[in-house]
């Protein structure tokens, strides 16, 4: 019998609901249960593919090709399980499905209403996820915060599920307790208001994860217990931590896993988090730094730096660095700065390795190309991802192969020498302005060339990696690039598309058309990132 745990947020967004869900999942899995997680995004977008990463954060891609919220990446990393398209729900997806069903006369002529038909569609999707994964527990994260108009229908779906089967549904509220600097006291009132707001939807939380900069004391726990109508032991302290991977261990100190089991009428179980404890111990002992620069364009938002745009890359670097007991020091390097003042590119010498990640549009492209050229000429370990590979090809074509007009068709419509060009099937889609969900998405096979860096790293002849792009290396230029020393280290065997390039006579110059960061896990770092960090060391 499947149990369902809904997790909602209070007071403000960005307080760690996704990590909370992932951590609870990790705890329950450690106790021998089959666990999966569902993310509900209240956006009208059908998926995350058309969302601006500066506003929404990284677009994560699953094996089956759904473009989704970055929290799905957190679920995969903590659970060490693949998440599927059924596990990602948006307002757009739900309404689209209901409207399509109505057009197909699947409601037998009945009037289709927002309530109960929209919540019923949400419930059916949650249950479909449970059936596909055969999960004992389905954790459902409701995006945003309670009180927002956008997520009311999802809370209604949760309430309806609890009404039908109260013994199998649990509610958890993740709420923030501020400590105003001038006051110096942790305040519970915002959480009290969040609980009252949740009560107004017909839901009483069973547990409260109290997020704060410091651990809760007994006085604050008692206040929340009294005013939020919840047992003292059901207020779980969730303070800020140095590493997100500490969180499951912190929750277990408060007996969260067995509190959940007890509330669902299940027997307590001892979990095995020994490997996770070793990971956290490794992280704490990692002192010697490895300095990595990421040359990007999706992290500048006003006067602030948004790391969420590249969260999978950050975590993949951490996973690899920690496996060598190295402390990763990641710096954000602006591609636009190198465009405005090329001399600034010399700062790359300060780093042990450079990553050029993916992206769309021509902003910062020439700056990235300058950074890649500097890494190539100065033997700095370089890892290019997606757009990073495409620009590495453009740079090599221009400066080594002397193809002066070399460019990508993405940035120059009338490009004379498009070493990077759009896939044939994509041209019609672009012409029709169909962009959402139309790229090469999800897992594709890649055959590795023997005796290359990539083959040594993977220790395999055939691999599978996730993609998100619509431009490829133009095979018309392939031989010319090979003649000058570029190695086509990985090829998609079905369509003869180049997936990995390398350069000879360089300590580490590797670039991939796919996104290896999506498959890195804390207990199983990605082989390419491990090889990269090894060379950086």
C-alpha positions, 0 to 999 in steps of 0.5 A: 500500500502506497503512502503519500506525504505532501510537503508545502512551504510557509513564510517565503520561497527558497527555504529548502523544500526540495532538499527537505523532500530529498532528505526525507526520501533518503531517510525512508529509503535507508529504512528499506522502503521504495521511495519516489518524489513528485514536484508540483510547479504552479506555473502555467508553463507546460514544462520548465524548458521555456523558463528563464534560468536567472528567474527560475534556476536550472532546467533539469532533464530526466532520462525520458526527456522531460525538462523540469524543475531543479528540485527533481535533480535534488531528488535524483541525487539524494535517492540515487533513483531516476525520476520520470516525466510522470513525477513532474506536474505543472498547472499548464500540464494539468489544464492541457490534459483536462482540456484535451480530454474534454475535446475528446468527449472523455467527460461524457458530456458532463460540465467540466469544472475547475473543482473537482476536475482539476484536483482530480487530474492532479490526483490521477497523476500522483497515483500514476507515478506511484504505480509506475515506480511501485513506491511505498512512499510518494513524496509530493512537493507543492511549489511556492508558499501556502496562501498563494493563489497559484497553488490552491488547487494543488492543496485542494487535491491534497485535502481530497486525497486525505479525505478519502484515505486519512491513514495514508496521507501526511502533511509536512510544512516547511516554514522559516523562522527569522532572527531579525538582526536588530532584535536578536530573537527568533520569531515564530509568528510568521510560522503561526500565520503560515499554519493558520493559512494552511488550516484555511484550506482544510489542512492541518500539518502533521509535522513542521520542519522549522528552517532557521539560521540556527537550531531551535531552542525548547522555548521556540519549539513549545511556542510552535507546538502551542499555537500551531496545534502540533505535538512538541516532538513534531516540530523538527529543527532544520538549521542552516548547514555547511553542506546539504548532505548533512540534512538527512543526518540532522533529521534522523537525530530528531527521529524524523523517519520514525515519527513519519512511520508512527503517524502512518500507523507503521512500525519503527525501523532502524535505517542504514545511513552508514555510507551517507555518514562516510560521505559527510565525514569525507566532506568535513575532512576535505580541506585542501582546495581545488579552484574551479572557475565557471565561465557563465552568463546565467548567474548575474541578477542585479547585484546578486549571484544566482548559483541555482542556474548551474546547480547540477554542475556545482554539485557534480564538481563537489561530488568529484572533489569530495571523492578525492578529499579536496575542498572545491572552491568555485568562482563565477567568471563573467563571459561578458567581462571578457568580451568588453576587456579581453585582457581580463581573460588572463585571470584564468591562470589563477584556477586549477580548471575551467568549466564552460557550461551550456546556455542559449542565445549569443550573449557572452558567446565571444567572451566564452570563446576567448576563455576557451582559447586561453585554456587551450593555449595555456594548457589549463584543464578545460571541461565544456558542456553542451554550448561549451563544446560547440564554442570549443569547436568554433574556437578551434575552427577559427584559430587552428583550422583557419576557418575565419568565418566559423560560427554557429548557425544559432548566432549568425543566421547567414553564417558562411561556415556553420561548423555548428548547425541546427539539426535538419528536423529542427529547422521546420520547428524553428521556422514555425516558432515551436521551441518548447520540448522540441530539442534533442532531449533525454538519454542517447547512446554514445560510443567511445573511441578507445584510448581516449581520456573519455574511454579511460574515465568511463571504463566502457565502450558504450555509455548513455547520457542526457541531452538538451540542445538543438545544434550539433557539430556540422559533419561537413567540417569533421575531417578538417577538424580531425586533420588539425588534431581534434579527436572525436572521442564519442559518437552517437552510433544511431545518427553519427553525431559527435558527442565528445571532443578532445584535444591531443597534447593537452592535460585535459581538454574535453567537451561534451554535447550532452550534460554529464552533470545530470547523472552525478550522484554524491555517492557515485560521482560522474566519471568525467568530472572525476577525471577533470578534478584529478587533472586539476589537482 
